[in-house]
Amino acid sequence: MSKVPQVTAVFWIVKILTTGMGETTSDYLARTLGPVPAVGSAALLLGVTLIAQGRARRYVPAVYWAAVIMVSVFGTMAADVAHVALGVPYAASATAFAVALALVFVLWRRMEGTLAVETVAGGRREVFYWCAVMATFALGTAVGDLAAATLGWGYLPSGLLFAALIALPAFAHRFTAVSSVLTFWWAYVLTRPLGACFADWAGVNHERGGLDLGTGPVSLVLAVVIAASVAWLSAGERRVLRASD
């Protein structure tokens, strides 16, 4: 039994919401707690959620999406720490994370024979899956910040650009013979800068081109929407389980 959700429109919506929440929550915690306590706390919660996901015998929406949220928060911090604390340019970190993701894919494909997410049912395959997910979040964060900050395009224009780019794998999947596995991971990477750019645009101040709603309030609103979405998904999962009994 697969331990990841079916790839539907709802999946993509919740995924994008988690990327936005990860971006603003990371910024909020870093400013509120300080960089070191924030990273330490995020790493601890990430470990707890991934252990819970690993111990689950099937896909449990609340457990799965909690792990995704913490991967989003920690992945954002990893990219930001590399840039702010270590002085690594976003272009360099984006390249490094892209190489790391490619390495995960090569090993996963060689050892398991497929990168299809519907085959993720635990064991080594699930470890590869979460390594890939973490790499996509870090890569997406670096790419989003590269476009919005380093290249100076701003958060809203960058968000609109990534919204256009994410339509390409959907088009390729619908109208061409491109592998569905390739289009899935292509879109998966792009959800990160897409959600992060729009969340940053809502949260940052006017001087940085945002709406100045604050990273804390934006994170809270996104958390409420995600919680409601996951509750709805959990109800649907329970109906499916009852019908299969």
C-alpha positions as CSV (number, residue, x, y, z in Angstrom):
1,M,0.0,0.0,0.0
2,S,1.4,3.3,-1.0
3,K,2.4,5.7,1.8
4,V,2.1,8.9,-0.3
5,P,-1.1,10.6,-1.6
6,Q,-2.5,10.2,-5.0
7,V,-1.4,12.9,-7.4
8,T,-4.5,15.0,-7.8
9,A,-5.3,18.7,-8.1
10,V,-5.8,18.8,-4.3
11,F,-2.3,17.3,-3.8
12,W,-0.8,20.1,-5.9
13,I,-2.8,22.8,-4.1
14,V,-1.8,21.6,-0.6
15,K,1.8,21.1,-1.7
16,I,2.0,24.7,-2.9
17,L,0.5,25.9,0.3
18,T,3.1,24.0,2.4
19,T,5.9,25.6,0.4
20,G,4.6,29.1,1.1
21,M,4.1,28.3,4.8
22,G,7.6,26.8,5.0
23,E,9.1,30.0,3.6
24,T,7.3,32.5,5.9
25,T,7.5,30.2,9.0
26,S,11.3,29.8,8.5
27,D,11.8,33.6,8.3
28,Y,9.5,34.2,11.3
29,L,11.2,31.6,13.5
30,A,14.7,32.8,12.6
31,R,13.8,36.4,13.6
32,T,11.9,35.4,16.7
33,L,14.1,32.6,18.1
34,G,17.4,33.4,16.5
35,P,19.0,31.4,13.7
36,V,20.6,28.7,15.8
37,P,17.6,27.8,18.0
38,A,15.3,28.0,15.0
39,V,17.4,25.6,12.9
40,G,17.8,23.2,15.9
41,S,14.1,23.2,16.6
42,A,13.2,22.7,13.0
43,A,15.7,19.8,12.7
44,L,14.2,18.2,15.8
45,L,10.6,18.5,14.6
46,L,11.7,17.3,11.1
47,G,13.1,14.2,12.7
48,V,10.0,13.5,14.7
49,T,7.7,13.9,11.8
50,L,9.8,11.7,9.5
51,I,10.0,9.0,12.1
52,A,6.2,9.1,12.5
53,Q,5.9,8.9,8.7
54,G,8.3,6.0,8.5
55,R,6.5,4.0,11.2
56,A,3.1,4.5,9.6
57,R,1.9,1.5,7.7
58,R,-0.1,3.4,5.1
59,Y,-0.7,7.0,3.9
60,V,-2.1,9.0,6.8
61,P,-2.8,12.6,5.6
62,A,-2.0,14.3,8.9
63,V,1.3,12.5,9.4
64,Y,2.4,12.8,5.7
65,W,1.7,16.5,5.4
66,A,3.2,17.3,8.8
67,A,6.4,15.8,7.5
68,V,6.1,17.8,4.2
69,I,5.7,21.0,6.2
70,M,8.7,20.4,8.3
71,V,10.8,19.5,5.3
72,S,9.6,22.8,3.8
73,V,10.7,24.8,6.9
74,F,14.0,23.0,7.3
75,G,14.8,23.1,3.6
76,T,14.2,26.8,3.5
77,M,16.5,27.2,6.5
78,A,19.2,25.1,4.9
79,A,19.3,27.3,1.8
80,D,19.1,30.5,3.8
81,V,21.9,29.4,6.2
82,A,24.1,28.5,3.2
83,H,23.6,32.0,1.8
84,V,23.4,34.2,4.9
85,A,25.7,32.5,7.3
86,L,28.2,30.9,4.9
87,G,28.0,33.5,2.2
88,V,27.3,30.9,-0.6
89,P,25.6,32.7,-3.6
90,Y,22.2,31.4,-4.4
91,A,23.4,30.4,-7.9
92,A,26.1,28.2,-6.3
93,S,23.7,26.6,-3.7
94,A,21.1,26.0,-6.4
95,T,23.7,24.2,-8.5
96,A,24.8,22.1,-5.5
97,F,21.2,21.2,-4.5
98,A,20.5,20.3,-8.2
99,V,23.5,18.0,-8.2
100,A,22.4,16.4,-4.9
101,L,18.9,15.9,-6.3
102,A,20.2,14.3,-9.5
103,L,22.4,12.0,-7.4
104,V,19.4,10.9,-5.4
105,F,17.5,10.2,-8.5
106,V,20.3,8.2,-10.1
107,L,20.8,6.0,-7.0
108,W,17.0,5.6,-6.5
109,R,16.5,4.6,-10.2
110,R,19.5,2.2,-10.2
111,M,18.6,0.5,-6.9
112,E,14.8,0.5,-7.2
113,G,14.2,0.5,-10.9
114,T,11.6,3.3,-10.8
115,L,11.1,6.8,-9.5
116,A,7.3,6.5,-9.6
117,V,5.9,7.8,-6.3
118,E,2.9,5.5,-6.3
119,T,5.3,2.6,-5.7
120,V,6.6,4.2,-2.4
121,A,5.4,1.8,0.2
122,G,8.1,1.9,2.8
123,G,11.6,0.6,3.2
124,R,14.5,1.9,1.1
125,R,12.2,3.3,-1.5
126,E,10.6,5.6,1.0
127,V,14.0,6.8,2.2
128,F,14.9,7.8,-1.4
129,Y,11.6,9.5,-1.7
130,W,12.1,11.8,1.3
131,C,15.7,12.5,0.4
132,A,14.4,13.6,-3.0
133,V,11.7,15.7,-1.4
134,M,14.2,17.5,0.9
135,A,16.5,18.2,-2.0
136,T,13.6,19.6,-4.1
137,F,12.7,22.0,-1.3
138,A,16.3,23.3,-0.8
139,L,16.7,23.6,-4.6
140,G,13.4,25.4,-5.0
141,T,14.3,27.8,-2.2
142,A,17.6,28.7,-3.7
143,V,16.1,29.1,-7.2
144,G,13.3,31.3,-5.9
145,D,15.6,33.6,-4.0
146,L,18.0,33.7,-6.9
147,A,15.2,35.0,-9.2
148,A,13.6,37.4,-6.6
149,A,16.6,38.7,-4.8
150,T,19.9,38.1,-6.7
151,L,18.5,38.8,-10.2
152,G,16.2,41.5,-8.7
153,W,13.0,40.4,-10.4
154,G,11.0,40.8,-7.2
155,Y,8.6,38.4,-5.5
156,L,5.4,38.9,-7.4
157,P,7.0,38.9,-10.9
158,S,9.1,35.8,-9.9
159,G,5.9,34.1,-8.6
160,L,4.1,34.8,-11.9
161,L,7.1,33.4,-13.8
162,F,7.1,30.2,-11.8
163,A,3.3,29.9,-12.2
164,A,3.8,30.0,-16.0
165,L,6.7,27.5,-15.8
166,I,4.7,25.0,-13.8
167,A,2.1,24.9,-16.5
168,L,4.8,23.4,-18.9
169,P,5.0,19.9,-17.2
170,A,1.2,19.8,-17.0
171,F,1.0,20.6,-20.8
172,A,3.8,18.1,-21.5
173,H,2.0,15.4,-19.5
174,R,-1.3,16.1,-21.2
175,F,-0.3,16.5,-24.8
176,T,3.0,14.7,-25.3
177,A,4.6,11.4,-24.7
178,V,7.0,12.8,-22.0
179,S,7.2,10.4,-19.0
180,S,4.7,11.1,-16.2
181,V,7.5,10.5,-13.7
182,L,9.6,13.3,-15.3
183,T,6.7,15.7,-15.4
184,F,5.8,15.0,-11.8
185,W,9.2,15.8,-10.4
186,W,9.6,18.7,-12.8
187,A,6.4,20.2,-11.3
188,Y,7.3,19.2,-7.8
189,V,10.5,21.2,-7.9
190,L,8.7,24.3,-9.3
191,T,6.0,24.2,-6.5
192,R,8.7,25.4,-4.1
193,P,9.7,28.7,-5.6
194,L,6.1,29.3,-6.7
195,G,4.6,29.1,-3.3
196,A,7.6,30.8,-1.6
197,C,7.6,33.8,-3.9
198,F,3.9,34.5,-3.4
199,A,4.2,33.9,0.4
200,D,7.1,36.3,0.6
201,W,5.3,38.8,-1.5
202,A,2.4,38.8,1.0
203,G,4.7,38.9,4.0
204,V,7.6,41.2,3.3
205,N,7.4,45.0,3.7
206,H,6.7,47.5,1.0
207,E,10.3,48.5,0.6
208,R,11.0,44.9,-0.6
209,G,8.0,44.9,-2.9
210,G,5.6,43.1,-0.7
211,L,2.2,43.6,0.9
212,D,3.7,43.9,4.4
213,L,1.2,41.5,6.0
214,G,4.0,40.0,8.1
215,T,5.5,36.6,8.0
216,G,3.8,35.5,11.2
217,P,0.2,36.3,10.1
218,V,0.8,34.8,6.6
219,S,2.2,31.6,8.2
220,L,-0.9,31.4,10.5
221,V,-3.3,31.8,7.7
222,L,-1.6,29.2,5.6
223,A,-1.5,26.8,8.6
224,V,-5.2,27.2,9.0
225,V,-5.9,26.5,5.3
226,I,-3.6,23.6,5.3
227,A,-5.1,22.1,8.5
228,A,-8.6,22.4,6.9
229,S,-7.4,20.8,3.7
230,V,-5.7,17.9,5.6
231,A,-8.8,17.4,7.7
232,W,-10.9,17.1,4.5
233,L,-8.3,14.7,3.0
234,S,-8.4,12.6,6.2
235,A,-12.2,12.4,6.1
236,G,-11.9,11.1,2.5
237,E,-9.3,8.6,3.4
238,R,-11.5,7.2,6.2
239,R,-14.4,6.8,3.8
240,V,-12.1,4.9,1.4
241,L,-10.9,2.6,4.2
242,R,-14.4,1.9,5.4
243,A,-15.5,1.1,1.8
244,S,-12.6,-1.3,1.4
245,D,-13.4,-3.2,4.7
